[in-house]
Amino acid sequence: MKIKLVGVGRIYDRLPDLCRTQQLTAYDAGYAAVAEIENAALITADEKLYRAVEADIGTAVWLGDLKVREDNGIEFPGAG
């Protein structure tokens, strides 16, 4: 798995809007903003964060919907 660091400068301008419109903490809004900027799925078991990201950005994945394959890989919902 590759991990990419995203500097706060890239998400700073988006945080207040996400906090205000989706009623998120700055902490949660930071994760949502990174998912949006990187066009990446945000995998979470936090229901409020899931609903906010899905409504605003559309890239949320509910942790419980992931399937672990026999080879220990992860299958995303809707993926072939």
JOLINQUI-V204655 format. One record per residue. RES is the residue in one small letter. PSI is psi in degrees with one decimal (999 if undefined). Layout:
RES/PSI + RES/PSI
//
This chain:
m/131.8 + k/138.3 + i/127.0 + k/129.6 + l/136.1 + v/120.0 + g/148.1 + v/-26.6 + g/-28.6 + r/-22.6 + i/-9.7 + y/-45.1 + d/-23.3 + r/-22.5 + l/-50.5 + p/-39.1 + d/-46.2 + l/-39.1 + c/-44.3 + r/-52.1 + t/-32.3 + q/3.6 + q/45.1 + l/154.4 + t/162.0 + a/-35.0 + y/-52.9 + d/-38.9 + a/-31.6 + g/-44.1 + y/-42.4 + a/-42.0 + a/-40.0 + v/-43.9 + a/-41.7 + e/-49.5 + i/-39.5 + e/-1.0 + n/50.0 + a/156.8 + a/139.2 + l/112.3 + i/123.3 + t/156.2 + a/8.4 + d/109.6 + e/-42.9 + k/-44.2 + l/-42.5 + y/-51.1 + r/-40.2 + a/-46.3 + v/-41.3 + e/-40.3 + a/-40.8 + d/-38.0 + i/-34.9 + g/20.5 + t/23.2 + a/145.6 + v/126.6 + w/126.3 + l/-39.8 + g/-16.1 + d/-10.7 + l/143.7 + k/134.4 + v/123.2 + r/169.2 + e/-30.0 + d/11.3 + n/9.8 + g/168.2 + i/134.6 + e/122.3 + f/147.6 + p/138.1 + g/-6.2 + a/140.8 + g/999
//
